[in-house]
Amino acid sequence: MLRLTPRLTQAALLAICLASTTAFTASSARATTPQPAFSGAPGAAVPFTEYSAANATTNGIVTAASRAFTQLAAEATGRRAVQLAANQYVEFVLTRPANAVDIRYSVPDGAADSALRLSADGKPLATAAPLTTTARFSHFYGNYPFTKNPADGGEHHYFDDTRALFAGNRVLPAGTRVRVTAAQPTTVDVADFENVAAPRTRTPAGALSVLDFGADPTGAADSSQAVQNAIDAGRAQQKTVWIPPGTYTVTRHLIVDKVAVQGAGPWYSVLHGAGVGVFGDAAPTPSTAVHLSGFAIFGETTIRDDSVSDSGVGGSLGGGSTVDELWVQHTKAGMWLDGPADGLTISASRIQDTTADGVNLHDGVSHTTVRNTFVRNTGDDGMAMWSDQNADHDNAFVHDTVVQPQLANGFAVYGGHDNAVQDDLAADTVTQGGGVHVGNRFGSVPLAGTTTIAGNLLLRTGDLVPNAPTEIAALWFDAADSPMTGAISVQDDTIVDSSYAAIQFVGKSITGVRVDRVAIAGAGTFAVQLQAPGSATFSDVAAFGLGASGTYDCASGFAITKSGANFGWDRTACGFPPNGTLSIDKADGVDFGFQALNTGSTQPVVITNPGPKPITVQRIAAPTGFTADDPCGTIAVGASCTVHVGFDPAASGNFTGLLTIDSTSPAGPYVVGLKGVGFDPNGDLALGRTATSSSQQCSWCGPDKLTDGDPTTYFESQDGTFPQTVTVDLGQSTSVDRVVLKLPPNWGARTETLSVAADGAPLVASASYTFDPASGNAVTIAFPATVLRTLTLTVTGNTGWPAAQLSEFEVYAH
């Protein structure tokens, strides 16, 4: 599968590095399929030609280059864009014919909807639809998962896209000067010009048209049921479902199984609406033989909400299913596919402007390939494989492009076995991620088999994470949850202009890594950054243009064995060069513990500036339930300031949140986790206390949810096995006379069979208790007042699901 080269000489490696740097710093007018360093053109063979506004003719202002999180330029392709005032322009000269354009732009938050104007060689150029600009889908604030409230600070996610065909299907020849003029202040990043083929006709002739089922191509009426009816009929009759040109309002998930749904092309056939998505059946019974092609899915998602599944393509798809030539925009995730499911191919698609991942293969997806797909401006990983509970395996991201993920990585492999990231292009990461990441993280099934990272181009990737501070490399390996022992093969990759290090190992022990024939053409700090014990073999690795030294190693215990022609990274150093980050002494968080109502306490948080420049603290904001002063202003190099954080609860509750520190640091907003419990002796005595369980089904449904005071979060034990136990430790012996058990208020009714023990001794015999949403999904179990410290529930049955399930375990004395 890999196209390997013979062993390279030092001169050959250096020539490759120099050629790569020249290709990507001297010209960014065309960013379609960059020339390869080793193994064929990396990235997607996209149908458009991309032009950088910063390299075009303009009477606006070209921004200074920046990679600092929360600065607008850091989110531009190539880290520069053009700021236009009203009636200013940027002008592109076409190198290929085009009849359509997609423009990546930003307008200030709160700006009225407007439209960009076009001209061709000085004459007005009409479009089939307005090139509308809006702030609705951009401008996020605060901390993950972010808000739309400017008072939360940390503004980011500035850009959006607008597209249009030229009126009358006019094709502009190469050499045409296309001028883009702003009607109001607008920043233009890139323009993707495309020569779109004519709309496809109904194929095959017997395909069922959604029009025949009452769908409205004007978008005036809601076509959700009409399109679903057509899909259901297509499955029943074993016929293709045809979506003719038009924009169809769809406001829910369309469920597909054993059916082909085909459009006239993603520029012509559009499903649009709040909540729109095309979904397979829920795992573990995936839809099979599904074939989606030739249409667009445009949502109305303006902020990330992980309680809803408003992805463009979702559910579980396998059994030879295909997704080809879709355009997904303005959804939460572009495509979030759940497993266990086997056998899916995604190809030739485009995903833009999402609030979460572009593509995520989640929880046991196997034998799935994502190929030739372009992803830009995602709110999380561009493409990820997440082995949550079940191992993803035998999957590949091949010849894909990810540009400007606003959080996390271009490509990520979280656990699993025998997966590949191959011949891909990642560019311009912003915060908390690199170009390619492999890790045992987020509760994933640990890495096993052989993970292949080959033939990729990583361009201007890696960034800072505030608090630690952590510098993330372009290619990084993180054994956060457990040691990484699976084989990892890194070969024929080119890493260009990394913001910090090129390659990084961090966390617990990492072994079994081979790095072969890798070119490092410029890095802000080191070629290799060692922050974990372990070992790796490096062969034919060349580096030049390093900002610090060859290897960062402060007695990590990581052993590198070199063979072949390694050069340019011989020296080792301990210590990072100053990078403009702040140091927070309470970066691990502040715990106020149990605070009696209407009494207060204060804890200091010290902020230090290690340099190399003064940093201004612009704003300090405390979360609900806490207070903080704002004494810092500008902090000189080597100086500190102390923030006083207070907790004075007026009501019982489990208070948690993030203290946010906005500053001019390039790392972006710093956060300090705050928590405290407002303790009421007459209230819930279990609130904020330690809870344990005999098992848990998932990383986000652990026993800690039982005492968090939030009835919408829940605990679930391992499925399919009884009995299961949960225990709450009240911290001290006290007299109690009842427990209140809850389920999320929106869950359906169910009956759970359970018993109660106090300090290990039986207290309430096993009985069945019914949770009914009509009465708040709560059950009270009363018993004679008993002095105890621990309460244990033993669950032996559940009519709603084969597991113990609870959202709250409350304990009362009165």
C-alpha positions in Angstrom: 0.0 0.0 0.0 2.9 2.4 0.7 5.2 3.6 -2.0 8.6 3.5 -0.3 11.8 5.1 -1.5 15.3 3.7 -1.3 17.5 4.9 1.6 18.2 8.6 1.0 21.5 10.4 1.2 21.9 13.5 3.4 22.1 15.7 0.3 18.8 14.3 -1.0 17.0 14.8 2.3 18.2 18.4 2.5 17.1 19.0 -1.1 13.7 17.7 -0.3 13.4 20.0 2.8 14.4 23.0 0.8 12.0 22.2 -2.0 9.2 21.8 0.4 9.9 25.1 2.1 10.0 26.9 -1.2 6.8 25.4 -2.4 4.8 26.5 0.6 6.2 29.9 1.6 6.8 31.5 -1.8 3.4 30.8 -3.3 -0.1 30.1 -1.9 -2.2 31.2 -4.9 -2.8 27.6 -5.7 -3.5 25.2 -2.8 -5.0 22.3 -4.5 -2.6 19.3 -4.5 0.8 20.4 -3.2 3.8 18.5 -4.6 5.0 15.7 -2.4 8.2 15.2 -0.5 8.2 11.4 -0.7 5.2 9.4 -1.6 2.9 11.1 -4.1 0.9 14.2 -3.8 -0.5 14.5 -0.2 -3.9 15.9 0.4 -7.2 15.8 -1.5 -7.4 16.4 -5.2 -10.1 19.1 -4.8 -12.2 20.3 -7.7 -11.4 24.0 -7.0 -8.4 26.3 -7.3 -7.7 28.3 -4.1 -6.4 31.8 -4.2 -5.0 33.6 -1.2 -6.3 37.1 -0.6 -3.0 38.1 1.0 -1.3 37.4 -2.3 -3.8 39.2 -4.4 -4.3 42.8 -5.5 -6.1 44.9 -2.9 -6.7 48.4 -1.6 -7.4 46.9 1.8 -5.0 46.0 4.6 -3.0 42.7 4.6 -2.9 41.6 8.2 0.4 40.9 9.9 1.0 37.1 10.2 0.1 35.7 13.6 -0.3 32.2 15.1 -1.6 33.6 18.5 -4.9 32.0 19.5 -7.8 34.5 19.5 -6.2 36.7 16.9 -8.0 36.8 13.6 -4.9 36.3 11.5 -4.1 33.0 13.3 -7.3 31.6 11.8 -6.5 32.5 8.2 -5.0 30.1 5.7 -1.3 30.8 5.7 -1.9 33.1 8.8 -2.6 36.2 6.7 -5.8 37.7 5.3 -7.0 41.0 3.9 -9.2 43.4 5.9 -11.6 45.4 3.7 -13.5 48.5 4.7 -16.8 49.2 3.0 -16.3 49.4 -0.8 -12.7 48.2 -0.7 -11.8 45.2 -2.8 -9.5 42.3 -3.3 -8.9 41.1 -6.9 -7.9 37.7 -8.1 -6.5 36.7 -11.5 -7.9 33.3 -12.5 -5.4 30.6 -13.6 -8.2 28.3 -14.6 -11.8 28.7 -15.9 -14.5 29.1 -13.3 -18.2 29.4 -13.0 -18.5 29.4 -9.2 -16.8 30.7 -6.1 -16.6 29.9 -2.4 -15.2 32.7 -0.3 -13.9 32.3 3.2 -14.6 35.6 5.1 -15.1 37.2 8.5 -17.4 40.0 9.5 -17.5 41.6 13.0 -19.8 40.0 15.5 -23.1 41.7 15.5 -22.8 43.0 11.9 -25.9 42.9 9.8 -26.2 40.3 7.0 -24.8 41.7 3.8 -23.4 40.4 0.5 -20.1 40.6 -1.4 -20.2 42.1 -4.9 -18.2 40.7 -7.8 -16.9 42.1 -11.0 -15.1 40.5 -13.9 -12.5 42.5 -15.8 -14.2 45.7 -14.5 -17.8 44.8 -15.3 -20.4 43.6 -12.7 -20.5 39.9 -12.4 -24.0 38.6 -11.3 -24.4 35.4 -9.2 -27.2 33.0 -9.2 -27.7 33.7 -5.5 -26.2 36.4 -3.2 -22.8 35.9 -1.7 -24.3 36.5 1.7 -22.0 37.4 4.6 -23.3 36.8 8.2 -21.9 36.6 11.7 -24.4 34.0 12.8 -22.1 31.0 12.4 -18.9 32.6 13.7 -17.6 34.4 16.8 -17.3 32.0 19.8 -16.4 33.0 23.3 -15.4 31.6 26.7 -14.2 28.1 27.4 -15.0 24.7 25.8 -17.7 24.0 24.6 -17.9 27.8 24.1 -20.7 30.3 24.0 -22.0 33.1 21.9 -21.7 35.6 24.8 -19.0 38.3 24.2 -18.8 38.9 28.0 -17.2 35.5 28.3 -14.1 36.7 26.5 -11.7 34.7 24.4 -13.2 35.5 21.0 -12.3 33.0 18.2 -13.8 31.0 15.3 -14.0 34.1 13.2 -14.4 32.8 9.7 -17.3 31.4 7.6 -17.9 30.6 4.0 -20.3 31.9 1.3 -20.7 30.4 -2.1 -22.5 31.1 -5.4 -22.6 30.0 -9.0 -22.3 32.8 -11.6 -25.5 33.8 -13.2 -26.5 32.0 -16.4 -23.7 29.4 -15.7 -21.2 31.9 -17.1 -17.7 30.5 -17.3 -14.9 32.9 -16.8 -11.7 32.1 -18.7 -8.3 31.9 -17.3 -6.8 35.4 -17.0 -10.0 37.0 -15.9 -9.6 39.6 -13.1 -12.3 38.9 -10.5 -12.8 41.7 -8.0 -14.5 41.0 -4.6 -15.9 44.2 -3.1 -17.2 44.4 0.5 -20.4 46.3 1.4 -19.3 46.5 5.0 -16.0 45.8 7.0 -15.1 42.3 5.9 -11.9 40.2 6.2 -11.3 37.9 3.2 -9.0 34.8 3.6 -9.2 32.7 0.5 -11.4 32.4 -2.6 -12.0 28.9 -4.0 -12.9 29.2 -7.7 -14.4 26.2 -9.4 -15.7 25.2 -12.8 -18.7 23.2 -11.7 -20.1 20.7 -14.2 -23.7 20.9 -15.3 -26.3 19.3 -13.0 -26.7 15.6 -13.3 -29.9 14.2 -14.7 -32.0 11.5 -13.0 -30.0 8.3 -13.0 -31.2 5.6 -13.4 -34.3 6.6 -15.3 -36.5 4.7 -12.8 -35.2 6.5 -9.8 -37.8 7.8 -7.4 -37.9 11.6 -7.3 -38.5 13.3 -4.0 -40.8 15.7 -5.9 -43.2 12.9 -6.5 -43.6 12.6 -2.8 -44.4 16.3 -2.2 -40.9 17.7 -1.6 -40.7 21.5 -2.2 -37.5 22.5 -4.2 -38.0 26.2 -3.3 -37.5 25.5 0.4 -40.8 27.3 1.3 -42.4 24.2 2.8 -40.8 21.7 5.2 -39.9 18.7 3.1 -38.7 16.4 5.9 -41.5 13.9 5.7 -41.7 14.0 1.9 -38.0 13.2 1.6 -38.2 10.5 4.2 -41.2 8.9 2.5 -39.2 8.8 -0.8 -36.3 7.2 1.0 -38.6 4.6 2.6 -40.1 3.8 -0.8 -36.7 3.6 -2.4 -35.7 0.9 0.1 -39.0 -1.0 -0.3 -38.8 -0.9 -4.1 -35.0 -1.2 -4.3 -34.8 1.9 -6.3 -32.5 5.0 -6.2 -33.9 8.1 -4.6 -33.4 11.2 -6.7 -33.0 14.8 -5.3 -33.5 17.2 -8.3 -31.9 20.6 -8.2 -33.3 22.8 -5.5 -33.1 23.7 -1.9 -35.2 21.5 0.3 -36.0 22.4 3.9 -35.3 19.5 6.2 -35.5 19.9 9.9 -34.7 16.5 11.3 -32.6 13.3 10.7 -33.4 11.4 7.5 -33.0 7.7 8.3 -31.4 5.6 5.6 -30.9 1.8 5.2 -30.3 -0.3 2.1 -31.0 2.6 -0.2 -29.2 4.9 -2.6 -29.9 8.7 -2.4 -28.5 10.7 -5.2 -28.5 14.4 -6.1 -27.7 16.5 -9.1 -24.4 17.6 -7.5 -23.6 19.4 -4.3 -23.9 22.8 -5.9 -27.4 22.1 -7.1 -29.3 19.7 -4.7 -29.3 21.0 -1.1 -30.9 19.8 2.1 -31.1 22.8 4.4 -32.5 23.4 7.8 -32.0 23.4 11.6 -31.4 19.8 12.6 -30.9 18.5 9.1 -28.9 15.3 8.8 -28.8 11.9 7.0 -28.4 9.1 9.5 -28.0 5.4 9.5 -29.7 3.3 12.2 -28.3 3.4 15.7 -25.4 1.1 16.6 -25.0 -1.8 17.2 -27.3 -2.5 14.3 -25.8 -0.3 11.5 -27.5 0.5 8.3 -25.9 -1.3 5.3 -25.8 -0.9 1.6 -26.4 2.9 1.9 -25.1 5.0 -1.0 -25.2 8.8 -0.6 -23.9 11.0 -3.4 -24.1 14.3 -5.2 -25.9 16.7 -2.7 -25.2 19.2 0.0 -26.3 19.3 3.7 -26.4 22.8 5.1 -27.4 23.1 8.7 -28.2 26.0 11.0 -25.9 25.1 13.9 -24.5 28.3 15.4 -22.9 26.9 18.6 -21.8 23.5 19.9 -24.3 21.6 22.0 -23.1 18.0 22.8 -26.6 17.1 24.0 -27.9 17.0 20.5 -26.8 15.1 17.4 -27.0 17.7 14.7 -24.3 16.2 12.5 -24.6 16.2 8.7 -24.1 12.5 8.3 -24.5 10.3 11.4 -25.7 7.1 13.0 -24.1 3.8 12.1 -23.2 2.9 8.5 -21.5 -0.2 7.2 -21.9 -3.2 5.0 -20.4 -1.6 1.9 -22.0 1.8 2.3 -20.6 4.8 0.5 -20.7 8.5 0.9 -19.5 10.3 -2.2 -19.3 14.0 -3.2 -21.3 15.5 -0.4 -20.8 19.1 0.8 -21.6 19.5 4.5 -21.6 22.9 6.2 -22.9 24.6 9.4 -23.6 21.4 11.3 -22.1 20.3 14.6 -20.0 17.5 13.3 -19.7 17.0 9.6 -19.8 13.3 9.7 -20.0 11.4 13.1 -20.2 7.7 12.5 -20.8 5.3 15.4 -19.8 1.7 15.7 -19.5 -1.1 16.0 -19.9 -0.9 12.2 -17.8 -2.3 9.4 -17.2 -1.3 5.8 -17.8 2.3 4.8 -16.1 4.5 2.2 -16.3 8.3 2.3 -14.8 10.1 -0.7 -14.6 13.4 -2.7 -16.5 15.3 -0.1 -16.2 18.8 1.4 -16.9 19.7 5.1 -16.7 23.3 6.3 -17.6 25.5 9.2 -18.6 23.0 11.8 -18.7 23.5 15.6 -17.2 20.0 16.3 -15.2 17.4 14.3 -15.2 17.2 10.5 -15.2 13.4 10.5 -15.2 11.2 13.6 -15.1 7.4 13.4 -16.3 6.6 16.9 -16.5 3.4 19.0 -15.6 0.4 17.0 -15.7 1.5 13.4 -13.7 -0.8 11.2 -12.6 -1.2 7.5 -13.6 2.3 6.8 -11.7 4.7 4.4 -12.1 8.4 4.1 -10.5 9.5 0.9 -10.0 12.6 -1.1 -12.0 14.7 1.3 -11.4 18.4 2.1 -12.2 19.8 5.6 -11.8 23.4 6.8 -12.7 25.4 9.8 -13.9 22.7 12.2 -14.6 23.3 15.9 -12.6 20.2 16.9 -10.4 17.5 15.2 -10.5 17.7 11.4 -10.6 13.9 11.2 -10.5 11.5 14.1 -10.7 7.9 15.0 -11.9 7.5 18.6 -11.9 4.0 20.0 -14.3 4.8 22.8 -15.3 1.4 24.4 -14.7 -0.5 21.2 -11.5 -0.5 19.1 -11.6 1.3 15.8 -9.5 -0.9 13.5 -8.3 -1.3 9.9 -9.4 2.3 9.0 -7.6 4.8 6.8 -7.6 8.5 6.2 -6.0 8.7 2.7 -5.3 11.7 0.5 -7.4 14.1 2.6 -6.9 17.7 3.4 -7.6 19.4 6.7 -7.1 23.2 7.1 -7.7 25.4 10.1 -9.2 23.2 12.7 -10.1 25.7 15.4 -9.5 23.3 18.2 -7.4 20.1 18.4 -5.8 18.3 15.5 -5.8 18.0 11.8 -5.9 14.2 12.1 -6.1 12.1 15.3 -6.0 8.5 16.2 -7.2 7.8 19.7 -6.4 4.2 20.5 -7.5 1.2 18.4 -5.4 -1.0 16.2 -4.1 -1.2 12.6 -5.3 2.2 11.4 -3.5 4.6 9.0 -3.2 8.3 8.3 -1.6 8.3 4.8 -0.8 10.8 2.1 -2.8 13.6 3.9 -2.2 17.3 4.2 -2.8 19.2 7.5 -2.3 22.9 7.7 -2.6 25.8 10.2 -3.8 24.3 13.5 -4.8 26.9 16.0 -4.9 25.6 19.6 -4.5 22.4 21.6 -3.5 20.2 18.6 -1.0 19.4 15.9 -1.1 18.1 12.4 -1.3 14.4 13.2 -1.9 13.0 16.7 -1.8 9.5 18.0 -2.7 8.9 21.7 -4.2 6.8 24.4 -6.6 9.5 25.5 -10.2 10.2 26.2 -10.8 6.7 27.7 -10.0 5.0 24.4 -9.1 1.3 23.9 -5.3 1.4 24.1 -3.3 1.4 20.9 -2.4 -2.0 19.5 -1.4 -3.6 16.2 0.4 -1.3 13.8 -0.6 2.4 13.4 0.8 3.9 10.2 1.5 7.6 9.7 2.9 7.8 6.2 3.4 10.2 3.3 1.8 13.2 5.0 2.6 16.9 4.7 2.2 18.9 7.9 2.3 22.6 7.2 2.4 25.3 9.9 1.0 22.9 12.5 1.3 22.6 16.3 0.5 25.3 18.8 0.4 26.3 22.5 -1.9 25.0 25.2 -2.3 27.5 28.1 -1.8 26.8 31.8 1.0 24.1 31.6 2.2 25.7 29.4 2.5 22.9 26.8 3.9 23.3 23.3 2.3 20.8 21.0 4.4 19.5 18.0 3.2 19.0 14.5 3.3 15.2 14.9 2.7 14.2 18.5 2.2 11.0 20.6 0.5 11.2 24.0 0.2 8.3 26.4 -2.1 10.2 28.7 -4.3 7.3 29.9 -1.9 4.4 29.7 1.5 3.4 28.2 1.5 3.1 24.4 2.9 -0.3 23.4 1.4 -0.8 20.0 3.7 -0.5 16.9 3.7 2.9 15.3 5.3 3.3 11.8 6.1 6.9 10.8 7.5 7.1 7.3 7.9 9.4 4.4 6.4 12.4 6.1 7.3 16.0 5.5 6.9 18.5 8.4 7.2 22.2 7.3 7.3 25.3 9.4 6.1 23.8 12.6 5.0 26.4 15.1 7.0 24.6 17.8 8.6 21.2 17.7 8.2 18.8 14.8 7.8 15.5 16.7 6.8 15.0 20.3 6.4 12.2 22.8 4.5 13.0 26.0 2.8 11.2 28.9 3.4 7.7 30.1 5.8 5.2 28.5 5.8 5.1 24.6 7.5 2.2 22.8 7.4 0.5 19.5 7.8 3.7 17.3 9.8 3.7 14.1 10.5 7.0 12.3 11.9 6.5 8.8 12.6 9.0 6.0 11.1 12.1 7.6 12.1 15.7 6.5 11.8 18.5 8.9 11.9 21.9 7.1 11.8 24.5 9.8 10.5 24.2 13.4 9.9 26.9 16.0 11.9 25.0 18.6 13.1 21.4 18.3 13.1 18.5 15.9 12.1 16.1 18.6 10.5 16.9 22.0 10.8 14.2 24.7 8.5 14.4 27.6 7.8 10.7 28.3 9.9 7.6 29.0 10.1 5.0 26.3 12.0 4.4 23.1 11.9 4.9 19.3 14.1 4.2 16.3 14.9 7.1 13.9 16.3 6.4 10.5 17.0 8.9 7.7 15.5 11.9 9.5 16.8 15.3 8.3 16.1 18.6 9.9 17.1 22.2 9.3 15.9 25.7 10.3 15.3 24.7 14.0 14.6 27.5 16.4 16.2 25.9 19.4 18.1 22.6 19.3 17.8 19.1 17.9 16.2 17.4 20.8 14.4 18.6 23.9 15.1 16.2 26.8 15.1 16.9 30.5 15.9 13.4 31.8 12.8 12.0 30.2 14.1 8.4 30.1 13.2 8.2 26.4 15.9 6.4 24.3 16.4 7.2 20.6 18.3 4.7 18.5 19.5 6.3 15.2 20.4 4.5 12.0 20.9 5.7 8.4 21.5 9.3 7.5 20.2 11.4 10.3 21.4 15.0 10.3 20.6 18.5 11.5 19.3 17.5 15.0 22.3 16.2 16.9 22.3 18.6 19.8 20.2 18.1 23.0 18.9 20.8 25.3 16.8 21.0 28.4 14.5 24.0 28.7 12.1 25.8 26.3 12.9 29.2 24.9 10.6 31.9 26.2 7.4 31.7 24.2 5.1 34.4 25.6 3.1 32.2 27.9 2.0 32.9 31.4 2.6 30.7 34.4 -0.4 30.0 36.7 0.5 28.6 40.1 -3.0 27.0 40.5 -3.2 25.7 37.0 -4.4 22.3 38.4 -7.4 24.1 39.9 -8.7 25.4 43.2 -10.9 23.3 45.4 -12.8 25.2 48.2 -14.2 22.0 49.6 -17.4 22.1 51.6 -18.4 25.6 52.6 -21.2 26.3 55.0 -23.9 28.5 53.5 -23.4 32.3 53.9 -19.8 31.9 54.9 -16.9 32.8 52.6 -13.3 32.0 52.0 -10.7 33.3 49.6 -7.7 31.6 47.8 -4.9 33.3 45.9 -4.0 32.6 42.3 -0.6 33.9 41.3 0.1 34.8 37.6 3.7 35.1 36.5 5.2 36.3 33.2 8.4 34.4 32.3 8.9 36.6 29.2 10.2 37.4 26.7 7.8 40.4 26.5 5.4 42.1 28.9 1.9 40.6 28.8 -1.3 42.5 29.5 -4.1 40.8 31.4 -7.2 42.1 29.7 -9.9 40.5 31.7 -10.4 38.1 34.6 -13.9 36.5 34.8 -15.1 34.2 37.5 -17.8 31.5 36.9 -21.2 31.6 38.6 -20.9 31.1 42.4 -17.4 32.5 42.7 -15.8 36.0 42.7 -12.4 37.3 41.6 -10.7 40.7 41.5 -8.7 41.9 38.5 -5.5 43.6 39.8 -3.0 42.7 37.1 -2.9 45.0 34.1 0.4 44.7 32.3 2.8 42.2 33.9 6.5 42.9 33.3 8.9 40.1 32.4 9.7 38.2 35.6 6.9 39.9 37.5 3.7 38.4 39.1 0.3 39.5 40.3 -2.1 37.8 42.7 -5.8 37.3 41.9 -8.0 36.7 44.9 -10.7 34.2 44.2 -13.7 33.9 46.6 -16.4 31.4 47.3 -19.4 32.5 49.5 -22.4 30.1 48.7 -25.8 31.4 49.5 -27.5 28.2 48.5 -26.8 24.5 48.6 -25.1 23.3 45.4 -22.2 21.7 43.7 -20.4 24.7 42.2 -17.9 24.2 39.4 -16.6 26.4 36.6 -13.5 28.0 35.1 -11.8 31.2 36.1 -10.9 32.7 32.7 -7.8 34.9 32.2 -7.8 36.8 28.9 -4.4 38.3 28.0 -2.1 39.2 25.1 -0.3 35.9 25.5 -0.2 33.9 22.2 -1.6 30.8 24.0 -5.0 32.4 24.3 -7.3 32.4 27.4 -5.9 30.7 30.5 -8.3 28.8 32.8 -8.3 27.7 36.4 -10.8 25.1 37.4 -12.8 26.1 40.5 -15.0 23.9 42.6 -16.8 24.0 45.9 -19.8 22.7 47.6 -22.3 24.9 49.3 -23.0 22.7 52.3 -26.5 22.6 53.9 -26.9 20.2 56.8 -30.6 20.1 56.0 -30.0 19.5 52.3 -28.5 16.7 50.2 -25.6 15.3 52.3 -24.3 13.4 49.3 -23.8 16.5 47.2 -20.1 16.6 46.0 -19.1 13.5 48.0 -17.1 10.6 46.6 -19.1 8.0 44.8 -17.7 4.6 43.5 -19.2 1.8 41.4 -18.6 -1.8 40.6 -18.3 -0.9 36.9 -19.1 1.9 34.4 -20.1 1.7 30.8 -18.5 4.8 29.4 -15.9 7.5 30.2 -18.6 10.2 30.6 -21.1 8.1 32.7 -19.1 7.3 35.8 -20.2 7.3 39.4 -19.1 10.9 39.9 -22.3 11.9 38.1 -24.3 10.6 41.0 -23.3 13.4 43.3 -22.7 16.3 40.9 -26.1 17.9 41.5 -27.0 17.8 37.8 -30.0 15.5 37.1 -29.2 15.6 33.3 -25.9 13.8 33.7 -26.0 10.1 34.6 -24.2 7.0 35.7 -24.5 3.7 33.9 -22.9 0.4 34.9 -21.5 -2.1 32.4 -24.3 -3.3 30.2 -25.6 -6.8 30.4 -24.3 -7.8 33.9 -26.0 -7.8 37.3 -25.7 -7.3 40.1 -24.0 -3.8 40.1 -23.3 -1.6 43.0 -22.8 2.1 43.7 -21.5 3.5 47.0 -21.6 7.1 48.3 -19.2 8.1 51.1 -20.6 11.0 53.2 -17.1 11.8 54.6 -18.2 11.3 58.2 -20.8 9.3 60.2 -24.1 11.1 60.4 -27.7 10.2 61.0 -29.8 9.9 57.8 -33.4 8.7 57.2 -33.9 8.5 53.4 -32.3 8.5 50.0 -33.7 10.0 46.8 -32.7 8.4 43.5 -33.2 10.2 40.2 -33.0 9.6 36.5 -32.7 12.3 33.8 -36.1 14.0 33.6 -36.5 13.3 29.9 -35.9 9.5 30.1 -38.7 7.1 29.7 -40.2 5.1 32.6 -38.5 2.1 33.9 -38.3 -0.1 37.0 -35.1 -0.9 38.8 -34.7 -3.6 41.5 -32.3 -2.7 44.3 -31.4 -2.9 47.9 -29.7 -0.5 50.3 -26.8 -1.2 52.7 -25.3 1.1 55.4 -21.6 0.7 56.1 -21.8 -2.7 54.5 -24.8 -3.9 56.6 -28.2 -4.5 55.1 -30.6 -1.5 55.6 -33.4 -1.9 53.0 -34.3 -5.2 51.5 -34.3 -5.7 47.7 -37.5 -4.3 46.1 -38.6 -2.8 42.7 -38.9 1.0 42.3 -40.5 2.6 39.3 -39.1 5.8 37.8 -41.8 7.8 36.0 -41.1 11.0 34.1 -44.6 12.1 34.8 -43.6 12.4 38.5 -40.1 13.7 38.0 -38.3 10.4 37.4 -37.5 10.3 41.2 -37.9 7.6 43.8 -37.7 8.1 47.6 -36.6 5.3 49.9 -37.2 6.0 53.5 -35.9 4.1 56.5 -35.5 4.6 60.3 -32.9 7.2 61.2 -29.5 5.5 61.0 -26.0 6.7 61.8 -23.8 5.8 58.9 -21.0 7.0 56.7 -21.4 4.9 53.5 -24.6 3.9 51.6 -24.4 1.2 49.0 -27.1 0.4 46.4 -27.1 -3.1 44.8 -29.0 -3.1 41.6 -30.1 -6.5 40.2 -32.5 -5.5 37.5 -33.7 -2.7 35.2 -36.7 -3.0 32.8 -35.4 0.0 30.7 -31.9 -1.1 30.0 -29.7 -4.1 31.1 -27.6 -1.9 33.4 -27.8 0.1 36.6 -28.7 3.6 35.7 -29.1 6.7 38.0 -28.5 10.4 37.6 -28.5 11.5 41.2 -28.0 9.6 44.5 -29.2 12.1 47.2 -29.1 11.5 51.0 -31.0 13.4 53.6 -31.1 13.6 57.4 -34.5 15.4 57.7 
